């Protein structure tokens, strides 16, 4: 059986990928709306803030949808490995 010492390089790669993904999501969440609003002309700061907020809401919904689309198959595959075929609904 593999131990953590055997897979240290995989753990480091996963940790680095997680940090990069977190930084990319932060940029997408906070900096991208501000960057896109630089060239636009708004009547007031409130209108500008509302547009940025709507963009962030849309990005948040996309992130949530991606989590559902990824989480569903992952959970199903774990169930298939842990529960023998046909045993999940047996009532006898």
N, C-alpha and C positions, 0 to 999 in steps of 0.2 A: 504494500500500500504506500502511495506517495505521501510524503510529509511536506511541511512547509519549507524545510531546508532544501528539499529536492526541487521545489517550484519557486524559488525566490525570484528568479528572473521574470517569471510570468506575473508574479505579484507586483513587482516594480513596474512592469509595462502597464498593468491594469491601473495602478495608482497614478502613473503619469498621464494616462489617457483620461482618467476621471478628473484630474486637475485641469487638463486642457479643455475638456468638455464643459467644466464648470465656468472657466474663464470665457469660453465662447458663448455660453448661455447668458452670462452676465453682460457681455458686450451686446448681444442681441437684444437683451431685455432693456438695458439702460442707455447705451450709447447710440445704437442704430436709430431710434426714434429722434433723438436730438440732432443727429447728423442729417437725417432726412428733412428735418424742419428748418435747417439753416437757410435754405434757398427759397423757402416759401414766405409769402407776405401775409401776415394776419392783422386783423383789425385791433386785436387786444392780446395781452399775455394770457388771459383766461382761455381764449380760443386756441392759442398755441398749446397750452397745457392740456386742454381737453383732447386735442388731436393726438398728442403724445400718449395720453392715457388710453385712448381707444386703441392705438397701435399696440401698447403693452398688453391690453386685455386680449387682443387677437393673438398675440404671441403666446400668452398664457394658455389660451384655449388650444392652440396647436401643440404645445408641450404636454398638456393633459391628454389630448387625443393620442399623441404618440406613446405616452405611458400606458394607456389602455390597450392600444394595438400591440405593444410589445409585451405587456404583462399578461394578457390573456393566453397567448400561446405558450409562454413560459410556464405559467401555472398548470395548464393542461398537460404539458409534457412531463412535469413533475408528478402529477397525479397518475399518469399512465405508467410511470416507472415504479411508483410506490404501491399501487393497488393492482392486484392480479385481475386479469380480464374477467368480467362478469360478476365480480364480488361486490361491486359498489351498490347494487340495487337488490341484492338477494335478501329475501325476507324469511327464509326457512329456518 
